Amino acid sequence: MRLIAMCLVVMVGVGPRVALAQDSETLADIRQQLSVLFVEVLSLKRELSTTGSPAGVTTSGTTLQRIDAIEAEVQRLTGRTERLEQRIERVVQDGTNRIGDLEFRLVELEGGDVSTLGETSTLGGDQGVTPAPAVPSLGDGGGDSGGQFAVGERADFERAEAALDAGDAQSAADQFEAFLETYPGSPLEAKAYLRRGQALEALERETAAARAYLDSYSQYPQSDVADQALYHLGRALGMLDKVSEACVTLGEVEARHPGSSMIGPAQAEMQSLGCN
């Protein structure tokens, strides 16, 4: 997190890319509903937080009086616990229903197969109960396997990649930007950010390239191309004369991705920058 925060400071001054969707109004409605659900979850968390030191039970008086006071306090706390438990159950049920509805609508919007959706897992898990079938992911951005693709999604990505491989960096940068706007959350998103960064770097737009590499790594630190994104981010920072930040970033390649093929190039880049 410290590494990503430092890189964000380097890139300050340019806001994040606003993702456009095929049906922006409907996606905006879904995001709003998720925000409401998030507020309800925070409310539950506050219920689990203490508000100060425990008040304790007054135990002065005779033994019988002390026992009566303890029993009364136990009854009070039991009643309060039962009321909170009922409230939590209602919120969990409502939240689970909402999430199930949102998953269905999102799969429809992304062009996925809604028939593959399983039963939505209860919020917070369900101890001692057989887990519900896993809901297919809309894409983790880490690669081209295991995710569902919208119509034309893979073809658009391959067209942009072909332009980059052919040396048409400007066309590739434009096509990758359009891809990221058209297919938010795509299984190829991490790679699209990375390849767009490479296209921008070929156009000598190092600042924009560094932002693209940072987006790829910060949003998908476990993706198949995370080590490449981190290495290219370090190189881009070096080209921007951010040597200290570049050295730290390049050093993280081996620390975060042991065994990566990017470790050798990262160490060579560190040596050329004079990193300690």
C-alpha positions in Angstrom: 0.0 0.0 0.0 2.9 2.4 0.8 4.3 1.8 -2.7 0.9 2.5 -4.4 0.3 5.6 -2.3 3.8 6.9 -3.2 3.1 6.4 -6.9 -0.3 8.1 -6.5 1.5 11.2 -5.1 3.8 11.2 -8.1 0.9 11.1 -10.4 -1.1 13.8 -8.6 -2.8 16.4 -10.7 -4.6 14.1 -13.0 -7.9 12.6 -11.9 -8.8 8.9 -12.4 -10.3 7.7 -15.6 -14.0 7.7 -15.5 -15.3 4.4 -16.9 -18.1 4.7 -19.4 -20.6 1.8 -19.7 -22.8 0.6 -22.4 -25.8 1.6 -20.3 -24.5 4.4 -18.0 -27.9 5.2 -16.4 -28.6 1.7 -15.3 -25.0 1.1 -14.0 -25.3 4.4 -12.1 -28.5 3.1 -10.5 -26.7 -0.1 -9.5 -23.7 1.9 -8.0 -26.2 4.0 -6.0 -27.8 0.9 -4.6 -24.4 -0.6 -3.7 -23.6 2.7 -1.9 -26.8 2.4 0.2 -26.0 -1.2 1.0 -22.4 -0.1 2.1 -23.9 2.5 4.5 -26.1 -0.2 6.0 -23.0 -2.5 6.5 -21.2 0.4 8.2 -24.2 0.8 10.5 -23.9 -2.8 11.5 -20.2 -2.4 12.2 -20.9 0.5 14.5 -23.3 -1.8 16.4 -20.3 -4.1 17.1 -18.1 -1.2 18.4 -18.0 -0.3 22.1 -19.0 3.2 23.1 -16.8 3.4 26.2 -15.8 1.5 29.3 -18.2 -1.2 30.6 -20.6 0.2 33.2 -20.5 -2.9 35.3 -23.1 -4.0 37.9 -23.5 -2.5 41.3 -22.8 -5.3 43.7 -23.3 -3.6 47.1 -25.9 -4.8 49.6 -26.8 -8.2 50.7 -26.0 -11.3 48.8 -29.6 -11.7 47.6 -29.7 -8.1 46.4 -26.4 -8.6 44.5 -27.8 -11.7 42.8 -31.0 -9.9 41.9 -29.0 -7.0 40.3 -26.8 -9.4 38.3 -29.9 -11.4 37.1 -31.6 -8.1 36.0 -28.5 -7.0 34.1 -28.2 -10.4 32.4 -31.8 -10.2 31.4 -31.4 -6.7 30.0 -28.3 -7.6 28.0 -30.0 -10.8 26.7 -33.0 -8.8 25.5 -30.7 -6.3 23.8 -28.7 -9.0 22.2 -31.8 -10.7 20.8 -33.1 -7.4 19.4 -29.7 -6.7 17.7 -29.5 -10.3 16.4 -33.0 -9.9 14.8 -32.0 -6.6 13.3 -28.8 -8.0 11.8 -30.6 -11.0 10.4 -33.1 -8.6 8.6 -30.2 -6.5 7.2 -28.3 -9.6 6.1 -31.4 -11.0 4.4 -32.2 -7.8 2.7 -28.5 -7.2 1.7 -28.2 -10.8 0.3 -31.4 -10.3 -1.8 -30.1 -7.0 -3.1 -26.7 -8.4 -4.0 -28.4 -11.3 -5.8 -30.5 -8.9 -7.8 -27.5 -6.7 -8.7 -25.4 -9.7 -9.7 -28.2 -10.8 -12.1 -28.5 -7.3 -13.6 -24.7 -6.8 -13.9 -24.3 -10.2 -15.7 -27.1 -9.1 -18.1 -25.4 -5.8 -18.8 -22.0 -7.4 -19.3 -23.5 -9.9 -21.8 -22.9 -12.9 -19.6 -25.1 -16.0 -19.2 -27.5 -15.4 -16.3 -28.4 -19.1 -16.3 -24.9 -19.9 -14.8 -25.6 -17.8 -11.7 -25.8 -19.8 -8.5 -27.5 -19.0 -5.2 -26.1 -15.8 -3.7 -24.0 -16.5 -0.6 -25.2 -15.0 2.6 -23.5 -11.8 3.7 -20.6 -12.6 6.1 -20.8 -16.3 5.3 -22.9 -19.0 7.0 -21.1 -21.1 9.6 -21.9 -24.8 9.6 -24.0 -24.7 6.4 -23.0 -26.1 3.1 -21.7 -23.1 1.0 -23.9 -21.9 -1.9 -22.5 -22.4 -5.4 -20.0 -19.8 -6.3 -21.2 -17.0 -8.5 -19.2 -16.8 -11.8 -16.9 -13.8 -11.8 -17.5 -11.0 -14.3 -13.7 -10.9 -14.7 -10.8 -10.3 -12.4 -8.8 -8.3 -15.0 -5.9 -10.7 -14.7 -5.9 -12.5 -18.0 -8.0 -13.9 -20.7 -9.1 -17.1 -18.9 -12.0 -17.8 -16.6 -13.9 -14.6 -17.4 -17.0 -14.0 -19.5 -16.5 -11.8 -22.5 -19.0 -9.4 -24.1 -19.7 -9.6 -27.8 -16.7 -8.3 -29.7 -14.6 -7.8 -26.5 -11.8 -10.1 -27.3 -11.7 -9.0 -30.9 -11.5 -5.4 -29.9 -8.6 -6.1 -27.6 -6.7 -8.2 -30.2 -7.2 -5.4 -32.8 -5.6 -2.9 -30.5 -2.8 -5.3 -29.6 -2.2 -5.9 -33.3 -1.9 -2.2 -33.9 0.7 -1.9 -31.1 2.7 -4.9 -32.4 2.6 -3.3 -35.9 4.2 -0.1 -34.6 1.1 2.1 -34.8 1.3 3.4 -31.2 -1.2 6.2 -31.6 -3.9 3.9 -33.0 -3.1 1.3 -30.3 -3.3 3.9 -27.5 -6.7 5.2 -28.8 -8.1 1.7 -29.2 -7.0 0.5 -25.7 -8.5 3.7 -24.2 -11.8 2.9 -26.1 -11.6 -0.7 -24.9 -11.2 0.3 -21.2 -14.2 2.7 -21.5 -16.4 0.2 -23.3 -15.6 -2.9 -21.2 -15.1 -1.9 -17.6 -14.2 -4.8 -15.4 -13.1 -6.9 -18.4 -11.0 -10.0 -17.7 -8.4 -8.3 -20.0 -8.5 -4.9 -18.2 -5.2 -5.3 -16.4 -3.4 -6.2 -19.6 -5.2 -3.4 -21.5 -3.9 -0.8 -19.0 -0.4 -2.3 -19.4 -0.5 -2.4 -23.2 -1.9 1.1 -23.4 1.0 2.3 -21.2 3.4 0.7 -23.6 1.7 2.5 -26.5 1.9 5.8 -24.7 5.6 5.2 -23.8 6.3 4.6 -27.5 4.7 8.0 -28.1 7.1 9.5 -25.5 4.1 10.4 -23.2 5.9 9.1 -20.1 3.5 10.6 -17.5 0.4 9.2 -19.1 2.2 5.8 -19.5 3.2 5.8 -15.9 -0.5 6.4 -14.9 -1.6 3.5 -17.1 1.0 1.2 -15.5 -0.1 2.3 -12.1 -3.7 1.7 -12.9 -2.8 -1.8 -14.0 -0.9 -2.7 -10.9 -2.9 -0.9 -8.2 -6.2 -2.3 -9.5 -5.0 -5.8 -10.2 -1.9 -6.5 -8.0 -2.5 -10.3 -8.4 -3.0 -10.3 -12.1 -0.9 -12.3 -14.6 0.8 -9.1 -15.8 1.2 -7.5 -12.4 5.0 -8.0 -12.4 5.3 -6.5 -15.8 3.1 -3.5 -14.8 5.3 -2.9 -11.7 8.5 -3.1 -13.7 7.3 -0.7 -16.4 6.0 1.7 -13.7 9.5 1.8 -12.2 11.0 2.5 -15.6 8.5 5.2 -16.3 9.2 6.9 -13.0 12.9 6.8 -13.8 12.3 8.5 -17.1 10.3 11.2 -15.2 13.4 11.8 -13.1 11.7 10.3 -10.0 14.7 8.2 -9.3 14.0 7.6 -5.6 10.5 6.4 -6.3 11.7 4.4 -9.3 14.3 2.6 -7.2 11.7 1.6 -4.6 9.2 0.5 -7.2 11.8 -1.6 -9.1 13.0 -3.2 -5.9 9.5 -4.3 -5.2 9.4 -6.5 -8.3 11.5 -9.2 -6.6 9.9 -8.7 -3.2 6.4 -9.0 -4.4 6.9 -11.4 -7.4 9.7 -13.9 -6.5 10.6 -15.9 -9.5 9.3 -13.4 -12.0 11.0 -13.0 -15.3 10.9 -9.2 -14.7 13.4 -9.4 -11.8 16.5 -9.4 -14.0 15.4 -6.4 -16.1 14.3 -4.6 -12.9 17.7 -5.1 -11.3 19.4 -4.0 -14.5 17.3 -0.8 -14.5 18.1 -0.2 -10.9 21.8 -0.4 -11.7 21.5 2.0 -14.5 19.7 4.5 -12.2 22.4 4.1 -9.5 20.0 2.8 -6.9 21.6 2.0 -3.6 
